[in-house]
Amino acid sequence: MRYKNIVKAVFRDRPNRFIANVELDGRNETVHVKNTGRCRELLIPGCSVILSGSDDRKRKTRYDLVSVYKPSTGVLFNIDSQAPNRIVKEYLENECSFDLIRPEHTYGEPRIDFYMEKGQQKYLMEVKGCTLEIDGKGYFPDAPTERGTRHIRELIRAKREGYNAIICFVIQMAGVTEVEANRTTDPSFADALSEAKKEGVEILLLKTEVKEDSVTYIVP
């Protein structure tokens, strides 16, 4: 996937989880943050961020903050929470031989990100974007997620009912090859993920190449 109208700016502060103030061409600009997670180890005053300009003149903000250079390492992290699903859709369409791929499938209470079919086999896949890295290892989530736990519980139920159930972690930075549940932040999610593994739910790690104007999956 690619971004349009890319510019570089300097992060200043984040008044709330939806917006940030940045310095762009010597002026203050309020931008939309495409991630409601904490990103505390990334969005540090003075760090370099990447913005994508919008052509929609009706928007309150002209730019989306989509990526950030982690201050401690200089590695570019994509923090766009919409990117993982788009990347996985490209991966499923280009690299897998499914007969049917349907996004946003209703199963149980929440919607599951993807429903697929291959012959008589039925698949459900939930996608999680990993933007938290500590000492070279990825962790999810970076903030408590009751919704994420519910998704995993539904996948466990689906597996018991005969579906092929998959949790896909999209790694949104270079240098990370494994992802663990962030038990300190969300023990309920960690417990659910552990149970899912025991029940046979597949865990797929999808690495990406992150550039300022694009994010591309790396074939496992």
N, C-alpha and C positions, 0 to 999 in steps of 0.2 A: 504494500500500500504506500501511496505517496501523498505528501502534503503540498499545498499550494502557498505561494506568497510568503516564503520563509524569511524571517529576520531574526537577528540575535539581539538580546537585551540583557540587562542586569537586574536580577531580582532584588526587591527592596523589602516588601513585607506582604503578609497575607491576612487581611482583615477578617475574612471568614473562609470557609472551605470552598466557596464557589469562585472567589475572585482574588487577584493579587495585584499589587502595584509594582511596576517595573520602570526602569529608566531606559528609554528608547530615543536615540538621537538627541540626547541631552534634555529630554522632557519626561515628566511623569506620565505613564500610561496605565490605566486600569484594564486588566485583561481577565478573560475567563479561564479558570483552571479546570482542565478536563480530567480531574481526578479528585474525588471527595475524601480520599484517604489522608492520612496525616503527613506523610512525606517529610517528616521532620529532619531526617538525616540528609535530605536532598535540598529542600528549599530553605537555604541559609542566606541571610542578607549578604549581597555582594557576589553571589554565584552567577554564572552565565546560564541563561535559559534560551530556549528556542520557541519562537512564536509562529503560528500559522495565521495569516490574514484571511479574513472572511470577505466575500463579495456582497454579503447581505447588508444593505444600508439601513435596515430596520433594527438591527441588533443594537443593544446597549453598549457592547464592547466590540472593538474592531478586530481583536486578536484572541486566539486561543493559545494558552501555554501548553505545549505538547511534550517538551523534552527539557532535561536539565543536565548539566555537567556536574557530577557529584564532586563537591569541593575537596573531599579527602583523597580522591583518586584521579580525578579528571576524566573518568569514564562517562560517556553519554548514556543517560537513562531515558527511555521513553516512558512517560507517565500518563499517556492518553488512555483512559479506562475503556474507550470504545475500540481501541486498536486491536486488542486480543481477538475479539469475535471476527473482525474483518480479516485478520491474518489467518485465523483457523478456517474461515470460509474459503479463502484462497487455497489453503493447504488441502482441504478436503476435495475441492473441485479439481485441483491440478495433479495431486499426487495419489489420490485414493480412487478406487473403482466402484464407488457406490452407485446403485441404480437410482437412488433418491436422496436428496439432501434438503432438509426443511429447517430453516432457522425458527427460533421462538416457538417451540412445540409445547403445547399444554399437556402436562402429565401431573396428575395429582393437584396439589394446591398451587405451587409455583410453576412458572414456565421454565422449561429446560432449554438451553441454548441451541442445541441441534438434535434433530431426529434424522436417522439415516436408515436406508434399507439396502441390503445386498442379497439378492435372491430371497430366500425365506427368512433370513436373519434380520432382526431389528436392533437398532442401536440408539442409545441416548448418550449425549455428551454435554457435560457442563464445562464451561471455560472460565479459568481464573487467571488474571494477569498478575505476575510477580514483579513488584518494583522495589522490594526490600531485600538488600544484600548486606550480610554481615560476615566479614572475614572470608569472602569468596563463596559463601553459600546463600542460596535464596530462601526466603521465608514468606509464608502467607498465612494469615492476612497481616497488614500493618495497623489495622484497627479492628475492634470486635465486629463480627458479621453474623447476626442471627440468620439473615437471608442465605448466606453461604452454607451454614450448617443445615438449614432446611433442604437446600438443594442436594447435599450429600445424602441426607436421610432418604430422599425420594429416589436417588440412584441406587441405594441399597435395596429399597423395596422393588425397584425395577429389575435389578439383578435376580432377586428371588423369584420374580415372575417370569423369568426367561429372556429378558433383554440382555444385550451386550452393553454394559454400562461403563462409561469412560469419564474420568476427570482429567482435563487437559490444563496444565499449567504453562502459560506462555511467559517465557523468561524475557523481560524487556530491557536487557542489558547484556553486554559481552562479559565473558569470564566466569559465568556461573553455569554449572552442569548438573546441579541437584537442588531440589526444593524440599523443605520440611515445613510442617505445620508450626506456626508461631504460638507454641503453647503458653508462653508467658502472657501474650496479649489476648488470646482467645482459647482457653482450655476446652470449651465445648466443641469448637471446630476441630481441634486436634483429636479429641476423642472420636468424633464422627469419622474423621479421615482414617484413623487407625482401624475402626470397625469396618469401614468400606474396603480397605485392603484385605482384611481377613475374609470378607464376604466374596472376594474375587473381582471387585470393581477395578478396572484397569486404570493405572496412573500413567498418563502420557506427558512427557516434558518436551516442549517445543521451543528450541532456542531460536533467537532472532539476530539478524544483523541490523543494528540501529545506526542510522545516519541522520543528519539534520533534516533532510527532506524526505526520508522514507524509513520504513521498517519492513524487513523481508524475512520470512521464515527460512530456517535452515533444515533441510530434509534430515530426519533422524537416521 
